[in-house]
Structure formats: C-alpha cells, structure tokens
Amino acid sequence: MKLFGLRTALYARRSKEEHQAASIDVQTGEGSRYIAEQGGTLAPEHIFVDADHGRAEFKKRPGLIAMLNAAERHAFDAVVVRDESRLGGDTNRTSLFIQDLLDAGVRLFYYFTDEEVKIDGAFDKLVINVRNFASELEREKISQRTHEHLLTKARRGLNVGGRVYGYDNVEVKDGEQRVRVEYRVNEEQAKIVREIFRRYADGEGLRTLAKDLNARGVEPPRAGRRGTGSWSYSSIREMVRRERYRGVLVWGKKEKTYKGGTKVRVDRPKSDWVTIEAPELRIVDDELWAAVQQRWSKREALTGSRRRGGRVRYFLTGFGRCAKCGGPMRADNAKVSYDNVRVYACAWHRDRGPAVCDNGLRRPVATVDEAVINCIKENVLHEEVIAEALREMRRRIAERAKNVDNELPQLEREASRLRSEIDRLVNALASFDQKPEAVIRGIAERQDQLSALEARLRAAKAAPSALDLEVRRLEKEARQRLGDLRAMLERNPEEARKALETILGGPLRFTPIETSEGKRYRIEGVVALEAVIAVEVNEARAVQAASPAGFEPA
C-alpha cells in the first residue's frame, strides 16, 4: 500500500467550462477511495478544492495556495490528485509548483494512473515537463475552439454571452433544443437609455443621473455576482459610449489571457474587431448619438491628461467599507471652517445618493488614520498578543507530537513487515536463473514504502528536540516581524499601508454612531497574526479629543 501510514491531502479542481467531466464530486470521491485503498489517512481539513478556476490560474486559486502553505507547515505527508491537468495547465508554473511541493517533503500521487511523481534526475524532470506541456497545449486548443465559436456567432449578430441593459436575451429553439440566443429591444429599458442619452447631451452629469435614477427606484442594469443593485457613475459612463445603442455591434475589443499566473483582459488590435450593422437593435438616433459623443470628447479633452490608477496616498483607502451599504470608503474634500481638509466618506453616498446609502458622515483623514494606527500598535502589535499567539502555536505542535508518538508502534510494525517481505522476495529471486519482472517490481515497491516509513520514523524519534528548535526559531522571527511592523507604522502613510496589508484579515467596517461629541465612526476589523485576533477601534472614544474645532458631520 503506497500511502500506508501517511497523512494524506486531496486536491480537486474544476474549470467553469468543465460541467461534468472531472467534476469536484467525482474527483473527491475517487481520490478518497484511492487514499483508503492505499492505506493513507485523510482529514476533512486536508481536502482542498478550487471550483470554477482555469488550469492556467495560479494566483487566485485559494485551494491550491492553502494546500502549498499547509505542505510547507508539514501538515501532511502526501498529496493525491487526479492527474497533472488538475494542478495546472501552464508548463513552467505547474512544474515549479510540483517542485515546491516535493521540496517541502510532501509526496505527490496521481490516482487516475496510480503513480507517484518523482524528480530524481534530469529524465524525471523531462517527463514532467512533457506532460505539463501536453496539458497546456490542450488548454490552448480549447481556448482556440471557444474563440472560433464565439467569432462565428458575433459575425451573425447573435448573443455571444452576457446581458446588456436595454435588450432581452431571447432563446430561439428548434423543438426542445436551443439553436441560438438573439438580442431583442426591451422597450421599457430603452426609454431609460434614451432619457440618459438626452439628459447627458443637455449637460447633466453622470453622478446627477445616477442619483436621480436611484431616487426614483429605476431598476439598474444586472451585473451578475458583481452587481451592486443600484445605478453607478461607471455604469452610466459605459452606457453613453456603447455603440450597440445606435445599432452597431462590436465584438472582440478585449480578450482574456493569462499573465503572471492569473487571468487578465487585454486590448485586441482594431483589425481583429468584428463590427456588424444591426439597425433592428437601434435605440438612439444618429443625431442624439452624435451630440452625446461630442460632449464626451470635450470631457476627455479636459480630463484626459489626469493620471488614473496612481499610487494610493491615504492610509485606509482601499481597506475601508461602509457598514450601512457595503460601498468603499474614500478620501474626499470637505470644508472645516474656512479650510479645505481631506475626509473619509462613503463613496456610494456621494456617487449614488441617499436612496442607496444615507451615511453622510465625513471624518478627517488625519484623525481617523491616527486612531487606527494607535489601536493597532496598542492592541495588536503588542508583546502580550504575540506571546499568546506563540503559546497557542506551541500547544498545537505539542498535540501533533503526541499523535506522532501514538503512531510509532504501528509504523515500526509495518516497517518490520516490509523488511521481512523484502528478505523473502530477495531469497526467492536468488533461486531463479531468469529474473522475473514481477518479483523485481515487488522488491522495488516495498523498498520505496520502507524508505518512506523509515524517514517518518527518524522524524518522529527526533521530534521533541526538533520541534523545540522550530518553535524557538518561529518566536525569534515573530518578534523581529513585530518590530518591523511597528517601525513601518511610524514612518509614513505608504509604509503604514504595507504594514496594514500584512496583518489585515479583511476589510475595515466603518459604522456611524452617535456620541456625546456628535457622530463618529466605529471602525472594526480582523487582524491575522499566528492566529486570527479580532480587534475593534472605537473612533468616537479614541479620537474625539483630536477632532478639529468647528467640524460638523455631514
């Protein structure tokens, strides 16, 4: 039994396109059965799954990342997966991942072919790269076939996926079978589209339009899982530039590809675009379209030189979320007496109006930043917190060592049995003039199992002293990291943001509350050290004394 006595993990992945083949249920079921047959043990927490992730995606696969992190912590001894295509479809990155896994001391098995992956020399590396190359080639062919299919549909003016406000997706069937999906104008939504174009051409702003539509309760465009349930500045901006509303379909401006181990959208050359005249889909006439584009061009001429996507200048932008609506907190301008100051405020309140979020509270950036930094330094980056985290770590390591001690007798019995079987097979082999392949293979298999068991026995017997050294090393690193984070928080906002990224376990929630000094924000978040530690910052108590005179909450 190849996995006898080994703590085993199981990894399963399915792409969005793979609706049935190699599904998660099939992989976890067959993988669990294989582990049981081969004598391994599988804990529920060591089943790692990535659903709806492409094989070339490596940065945004939480299951794969969690499995590698657990492997580096020596949480298990072996990993079972269906085949190399489940690990990835990028020749270089998949090979490097396999190398990292094996370097962590974890063995890798493919249950579909009942084989162990090894890198004992140049030939093994060549085999792994060839198989990973075949997986990547298969992925590229699937992508090419998909693109060709969508290109054919686009040239016919058919729906190539997704929904567009102003149109319905209408299925055309032959009996019970769907033949295609066509666009049809939705007259109720088309009226809203014409209103937006007309009002924008007359000089109204995008934010004004979004607020008014939300206040009137007009149903917004659907955006699937990304939808926010309200009209936004960005959704109207895209609408006034969409050529479909003038009866022209344009497909292929962007394409999806993989860079840096993750999926990205890149521009296609204009020569690759597919442009189709579809007068039956026209919602706005040429005169109104031209008026809107003329105004848009003037706007771009005025604002086009502004840098977009520059570095973030404020400590909490990108981290804060409004507790009332879930929208982002951002830094805006506000008046305090006669001075302009920067304040944190809910972006959706300003951009989408009180119908979406009634949280109009604005608080000075400097005041809130100071409160959060002080709270982190006093309650998180503190020696007692680190000590408690390390005590918990020691407890878990001791528990693991106790389990190893309980396994020792069973491991030694199994090793003794394998040695006896190897001796019998060697003696049998000596009596043959012709050397039977089955006997030679049996000796090799048992020798591999024995080598793995002996390695586990050596590790188990050395565990007490080795574990103590490991804990001491982790304590030293944790205290060094504590000092580094404290220093970063004290230097400047940019380095403080890096420190926050390091320790923050999720977004910070800004909740407006009433206090004797007026409205303040209660800011809550989760910080992760060795264990997850919950922290709460009450801005009403922490910074009310530092509030500028004359500041009035909005």
C-alpha positions in Angstrom: 0.0 0.0 0.0 1.7 3.1 -1.3 0.2 5.5 1.3 0.3 3.3 4.3 0.6 5.4 7.5 0.8 8.7 5.6 -1.2 11.7 6.4 -2.7 12.5 3.0 -4.2 15.6 1.5 -6.5 15.6 -1.6 -6.7 18.3 -4.2 -9.5 18.8 -6.7 -10.2 21.5 -9.4 -12.8 22.2 -12.0 -12.8 24.9 -14.7 -16.0 26.8 -15.5 -16.1 25.0 -18.8 -16.0 21.5 -17.3 -19.6 21.0 -16.3 -19.4 17.2 -16.0 -16.0 15.8 -16.8 -13.7 15.6 -13.8 -16.2 17.3 -11.6 -15.4 18.1 -8.0 -17.7 15.3 -6.7 -16.0 12.7 -8.9 -12.5 13.8 -8.0 -13.1 13.9 -4.2 -15.0 10.6 -4.3 -12.4 8.7 -6.4 -9.5 10.4 -4.6 -10.8 9.5 -1.2 -11.4 5.9 -2.3 -7.8 5.7 -3.6 -6.4 7.0 -0.4 -8.3 4.5 1.7 -7.3 1.6 -0.6 -3.6 2.6 -0.4 -3.7 2.8 3.5 -3.5 6.6 3.8 -5.4 8.8 6.3 -7.4 11.8 5.0 -8.6 14.5 7.4 -11.5 16.7 6.3 -9.4 19.9 6.7 -6.9 18.4 4.2 -9.4 18.3 1.3 -8.5 21.3 -0.9 -11.0 22.4 -3.7 -11.0 25.0 -6.4 -14.2 25.2 -8.3 -14.6 27.4 -11.4 -10.9 28.1 -11.7 -9.0 27.7 -15.0 -5.9 25.5 -15.1 -3.6 28.5 -16.0 -4.8 30.4 -12.9 -2.3 30.2 -10.1 -2.6 33.5 -8.1 -6.4 33.3 -7.4 -6.8 29.7 -6.6 -7.3 29.7 -2.8 -7.4 25.9 -2.5 -4.0 25.4 -4.3 -2.4 28.2 -2.3 -3.8 26.8 1.0 -2.5 23.4 0.1 1.0 24.6 -0.6 1.1 26.6 2.7 -0.1 23.6 4.6 2.5 21.4 2.9 5.3 23.9 4.0 4.0 23.6 7.6 4.3 19.8 7.3 0.6 19.4 8.0 0.5 16.2 5.8 2.9 13.8 4.2 1.4 13.2 0.7 -1.0 14.8 -1.8 -3.3 12.9 -4.1 -4.7 14.5 -7.2 -6.4 13.1 -10.3 -3.6 14.0 -12.8 -1.3 16.9 -13.7 -4.1 18.8 -15.5 -5.8 19.3 -12.1 -2.7 21.1 -10.8 -2.3 23.4 -13.8 -2.1 24.0 -17.5 1.0 26.2 -17.6 4.1 24.1 -18.4 6.6 26.2 -16.3 4.3 27.2 -13.4 2.9 23.6 -12.9 6.5 22.2 -12.9 7.6 24.8 -10.4 4.6 24.0 -8.2 5.3 20.3 -8.2 9.0 21.1 -7.4 7.9 23.3 -4.4 5.6 20.5 -3.2 8.3 17.9 -3.3 10.9 20.3 -1.8 8.5 20.7 1.2 9.0 16.9 1.8 5.5 16.0 0.5 5.0 13.1 -1.9 2.7 13.5 -4.9 0.4 10.8 -6.3 -1.9 10.7 -9.4 -4.8 8.4 -8.6 -6.0 8.1 -12.2 -2.8 6.4 -13.3 -1.8 5.1 -9.8 1.7 6.6 -9.9 3.9 8.6 -7.7 5.6 11.7 -9.2 9.3 11.9 -8.5 12.1 14.2 -9.6 15.2 12.1 -9.1 17.1 13.3 -12.1 17.0 15.0 -15.5 14.9 12.3 -17.1 12.1 12.7 -14.5 12.1 16.5 -15.0 11.8 16.0 -18.7 8.8 13.6 -18.3 7.0 16.1 -16.0 7.6 19.0 -18.4 6.4 17.0 -21.4 3.2 16.0 -19.6 2.6 19.6 -18.4 3.3 20.8 -22.0 0.6 18.4 -23.2 -1.8 19.8 -20.6 -1.0 23.4 -21.7 -1.5 22.5 -25.4 -4.9 21.0 -24.6 -5.9 24.2 -22.8 -4.8 26.4 -25.8 -6.8 24.2 -28.2 -9.9 24.5 -26.0 -9.4 28.3 -25.9 -9.0 28.5 -29.7 -12.1 26.4 -30.3 -14.1 28.6 -27.9 -12.9 31.8 -29.6 -13.7 30.4 -33.1 -17.2 29.5 -31.9 -17.9 33.0 -30.4 -16.4 34.7 -33.5 -18.9 32.8 -35.8 -21.8 33.9 -33.6 -20.6 37.5 -33.4 -20.4 37.7 -37.2 -24.0 36.6 -37.4 -25.0 39.3 -34.9 -26.0 36.8 -32.3 -25.6 36.9 -28.5 -22.1 35.9 -27.5 -22.7 35.9 -23.8 -23.8 38.3 -21.1 -26.6 40.8 -20.8 -26.8 44.4 -21.9 -29.3 46.9 -20.4 -31.9 47.9 -23.0 -32.1 44.4 -24.5 -33.5 41.0 -23.7 -31.7 37.7 -24.4 -34.3 35.6 -26.4 -33.7 31.9 -26.9 -34.6 30.6 -30.4 -35.5 26.9 -30.3 -36.0 24.0 -32.7 -38.4 21.9 -30.7 -36.9 21.5 -27.3 -33.3 22.2 -28.4 -31.9 25.8 -28.2 -30.5 26.8 -31.5 -29.2 30.3 -30.7 -29.8 33.4 -28.5 -30.8 36.7 -30.1 -30.9 40.3 -28.8 -34.3 42.0 -28.7 -35.0 45.6 -27.7 -36.7 45.9 -24.2 -38.9 48.9 -24.7 -39.2 49.8 -21.0 -35.4 49.8 -20.6 -34.9 51.5 -23.9 -36.9 54.5 -22.6 -34.4 54.9 -19.8 -31.5 54.6 -22.2 -32.9 57.4 -24.3 -33.5 59.5 -21.2 -29.9 59.1 -20.1 -28.6 60.0 -23.6 -30.9 63.0 -23.9 -30.1 64.4 -20.4 -26.4 63.8 -20.8 -26.4 65.6 -24.1 -28.3 68.5 -22.4 -25.4 68.9 -19.9 -26.3 66.8 -16.8 -23.5 65.0 -15.1 -23.1 61.2 -14.6 -23.4 61.4 -10.8 -26.5 63.5 -11.1 -28.1 61.0 -13.4 -27.1 58.0 -11.1 -28.6 59.7 -8.0 -31.8 60.6 -9.7 -32.4 57.1 -11.2 -31.7 55.5 -7.7 -34.0 58.0 -6.0 -36.8 57.1 -8.5 -36.3 53.4 -7.9 -35.5 52.7 -11.5 -34.2 49.1 -11.8 -30.5 49.2 -12.6 -28.5 47.0 -15.0 -27.8 43.5 -13.9 -24.2 42.6 -13.5 -24.4 39.0 -12.1 -22.3 38.4 -9.0 -20.6 41.8 -9.5 -23.8 43.7 -9.4 -24.5 46.2 -6.6 -28.2 46.6 -7.1 -28.0 50.4 -7.9 -27.1 52.8 -10.6 -23.5 54.0 -10.5 -21.3 56.6 -12.2 -19.3 53.9 -14.0 -22.3 52.0 -15.4 -23.8 55.2 -17.0 -20.3 56.2 -18.3 -20.1 52.9 -20.2 -23.7 53.2 -21.5 -23.2 56.6 -23.2 -20.2 55.1 -25.1 -21.8 51.8 -26.1 -22.3 51.6 -29.9 -24.9 49.0 -29.7 -27.5 51.6 -28.8 -27.0 53.2 -32.3 -27.5 49.8 -33.9 -23.8 48.7 -34.3 -22.5 45.5 -32.7 -18.7 45.5 -31.9 -17.1 42.3 -30.6 -13.5 41.4 -29.8 -12.2 44.7 -28.4 -10.8 42.7 -25.4 -9.5 39.2 -25.0 -8.8 37.1 -21.9 -5.4 35.8 -21.4 -3.0 34.8 -18.6 -0.1 36.9 -17.4 1.8 36.5 -14.2 -0.1 33.3 -13.3 -3.6 35.0 -13.4 -6.3 35.9 -15.9 -6.3 39.4 -17.3 -8.1 41.3 -20.1 -6.0 42.9 -22.7 -6.8 45.1 -25.8 -7.0 43.4 -29.2 -5.8 45.3 -32.3 -8.6 47.1 -34.0 -8.1 45.0 -37.1 -9.3 42.0 -35.1 -12.6 43.6 -34.1 -15.9 42.3 -35.6 -18.3 45.1 -36.4 -21.9 44.3 -37.5 -24.6 46.7 -38.5 -27.8 45.8 -36.7 -30.4 48.5 -37.3 -33.1 46.5 -35.6 -31.3 47.0 -32.3 -31.1 50.8 -32.6 -32.4 52.6 -29.5 -31.0 56.2 -30.0 -30.9 58.0 -33.3 -27.8 59.3 -35.0 -28.3 62.9 -34.0 -28.6 62.1 -30.3 -25.7 59.7 -30.5 -23.5 62.4 -32.2 -24.5 65.0 -29.5 -23.5 62.7 -26.7 -20.2 61.7 -28.3 -19.4 65.4 -28.9 -19.9 66.2 -25.2 -17.9 63.1 -24.2 -15.0 64.2 -26.5 -14.9 67.6 -24.9 -14.9 66.0 -21.4 -12.0 63.7 -22.4 -10.0 66.7 -23.8 -10.4 68.4 -20.4 -9.7 65.4 -18.1 -7.6 63.1 -20.3 -4.3 64.4 -19.0 -5.1 63.4 -15.4 -3.3 60.4 -14.1 -5.5 57.5 -13.3 -4.6 54.5 -11.2 -1.7 56.2 -9.4 -0.4 55.2 -6.0 -2.8 55.4 -3.1 -2.0 58.4 -1.0 -4.2 57.7 2.0 -3.8 55.1 4.7 -7.3 53.5 4.7 -8.5 54.0 1.1 -9.0 50.5 -0.4 -9.4 48.9 3.0 -12.5 50.7 4.4 -16.1 49.7 3.6 -19.3 51.4 4.7 -21.1 49.2 7.2 -24.5 50.5 6.0 -24.3 49.8 2.3 -21.0 47.9 1.7 -19.6 50.6 -0.5 -16.0 51.7 -0.4 -14.8 54.5 1.9 -12.7 57.1 0.1 -10.9 60.4 0.8 -12.9 63.5 -0.4 -12.6 67.2 0.1 -14.6 69.0 2.8 -14.8 72.4 4.5 -13.8 72.8 8.1 -14.5 76.4 9.0 -12.7 78.1 6.0 -10.2 75.4 5.4 -10.3 72.6 2.9 -9.4 69.2 4.5 -9.5 65.6 3.3 -12.1 63.4 4.9 -13.1 59.7 4.8 -16.7 59.3 3.4 -18.9 56.7 1.8 -18.3 56.7 -1.9 -21.8 55.3 -2.7 -23.5 58.1 -0.7 -21.8 60.7 -2.8 -22.0 59.0 -6.2 -25.3 57.2 -5.9 -27.3 59.3 -3.5 -29.1 58.8 -0.2 -31.6 56.3 -1.8 -28.7 53.9 -1.9 -26.9 54.9 1.3 -27.9 57.5 3.9 -24.5 57.5 5.6 -23.3 61.1 5.0 -20.8 61.1 7.9 -17.4 62.6 7.0 -14.4 62.4 9.3 -10.9 63.9 8.9 -8.4 61.6 7.3 -5.6 62.5 9.8 -7.9 61.9 12.8 -9.1 58.5 11.6 -5.7 57.4 10.5 -4.2 58.2 13.9 -6.9 56.3 15.7 -6.5 53.2 13.7 -2.6 53.2 13.8 -2.7 53.8 17.6 -5.2 50.9 18.1 -3.1 48.5 16.0 0.1 49.5 17.9 -1.5 49.2 21.3 -3.8 46.2 20.8 -2.3 44.1 18.0 1.5 44.8 17.7 2.0 44.1 21.4 4.3 41.7 23.1 1.5 40.0 25.0 -0.5 39.4 21.8 2.5 37.8 20.1 3.2 35.7 23.3 -0.4 34.4 23.3 -0.2 33.5 19.6 3.1 31.6 20.2 1.6 29.8 23.2 -1.3 28.6 21.0 1.3 27.5 18.4 3.3 25.6 21.0 0.1 23.8 22.1 -0.8 22.7 18.6 2.8 21.5 17.9 2.8 19.5 21.1 -0.5 17.9 20.2 0.9 16.9 16.8 4.0 15.4 18.5 1.7 13.4 20.8 -0.1 12.0 17.8 3.2 11.0 16.3 4.2 9.2 19.4 1.0 7.2 19.3 1.7 6.2 15.7 5.3 4.9 16.4 4.4 1.3 17.3 2.3 0.9 14.3 4.9 2.4 12.0 7.6 0.2 13.4 5.5 -3.0 12.9 4.8 -2.0 9.3 8.5 -1.3 8.7 9.4 -4.7 10.2 6.8 -6.4 7.9 8.2 -4.7 4.8 11.7 -5.8 5.7 10.6 -9.4 6.1 8.8 -9.3 2.8 11.8 -7.8 1.0 14.1 -10.5 2.5 11.7 -13.3 1.3 11.5 -11.8 -2.2 15.3 -11.4 -2.4 15.8 -15.1 -1.4 13.2 -16.2 -3.9 14.9 -14.1 -6.6 18.2 -15.8 -5.9 16.7 -19.2 -6.8 15.7 -18.2 -10.3 18.1 -18.3 -13.3 15.7 -16.0 -15.2 14.9 -12.9 -13.1 11.0 -12.5 -13.0 9.9 -8.9 -13.6 7.0 -9.2 -11.1 9.4 -10.2 -8.3 11.9 -7.4 -9.1 9.0 -4.9 -9.2 7.6 -6.2 -5.9 11.0 -5.6 -4.2 11.3 -2.1 -5.6 7.8 -1.1 -4.5 8.3 -2.4 -1.0 11.7 -0.7 -0.8 10.1 2.6 -1.7 7.5 2.1 1.0 10.1 1.1 3.6 12.3 4.2 2.7 9.3 6.5 3.3 8.4 4.8 6.6 12.0 4.9 7.9 12.1 8.7 7.1 8.9 9.1 9.1 10.3 7.1 12.0 13.5 9.1 12.1 11.5 12.4 12.1 9.2 11.1 14.8 12.0 10.0 17.1 13.8 13.3 16.6 10.6 15.3 17.0 10.8 16.6 20.6 14.2 18.4 20.1 13.4 19.4 16.5 10.1 20.8 17.5 11.6 22.8 20.3 14.2 24.3 17.9 11.4 25.1 15.4 9.3 26.9 18.0 12.3 28.9 19.1 13.0 29.9 15.5 9.4 31.0 15.0 9.4 33.0 18.2 12.5 34.9 17.0 11.0 35.6 13.6 7.7 36.7 15.1 9.4 39.2 17.4 11.5 40.5 14.5 8.4 40.9 12.4 6.6 42.7 15.3 9.4 45.3 15.4 9.4 45.7 11.6 5.6 46.3 11.6 5.8 48.9 14.4 8.6 50.7 12.6 6.6 50.8 9.3 3.5 52.2 11.0 5.6 55.1 12.5 7.4 56.1 9.3 4.9 57.3 6.7 1.5 56.5 5.2 2.8 54.5 2.3 4.8 52.1 4.5 1.9 52.1 7.0 -0.3 50.8 4.2 2.2 48.0 3.6 2.1 47.1 7.3 -1.8 47.1 7.2 -1.8 44.8 4.1 0.5 42.4 6.0 -1.7 42.0 9.1 -5.3 42.8 7.9 -7.5 39.7 7.5 -10.4 41.5 5.7 -11.9 45.0 5.1 -12.4 47.5 7.9 -16.1 48.3 8.6 -17.0 52.0 9.2 -20.2 52.2 11.2 -21.6 55.7 12.0 -22.6 56.0 15.7 -24.0 58.8 17.9 -21.8 60.0 20.8 -21.9 62.9 23.3 -19.5 64.7 21.0 -21.5 64.2 17.9 -21.4 61.5 15.2 -18.2 59.4 15.0 -17.2 56.2 13.2 -16.7 52.9 15.0 -14.1 51.0 12.9 -13.9 47.2 13.1 -11.6 44.7 11.5 -9.9 41.4 11.8 -6.1 41.2 12.1 -4.3 37.9 11.5 -1.0 37.0 13.3 -0.2 33.4 14.0 -3.9 33.0 14.9 -6.8 35.3 13.9 -7.3 38.0 16.5 -10.3 40.3 16.5 -9.8 44.0 17.1 -12.2 46.8 17.4 -11.3 50.5 17.1 -13.9 52.9 18.5 -13.1 56.2 16.8 -15.7 58.0 18.9 -13.6 57.4 22.1 -10.2 57.2 20.6 -10.1 60.5 18.6 -12.8 62.8 19.8 -10.3 65.0 21.7 -8.3 65.4 18.5 -11.3 66.4 16.3 -10.7 69.9 14.7 -12.8 72.7 16.1 -15.8 73.5 14.0 -16.1 70.2 12.2 -19.7 69.3 11.6 -20.6 65.7 10.4 -22.5 65.7 7.1 
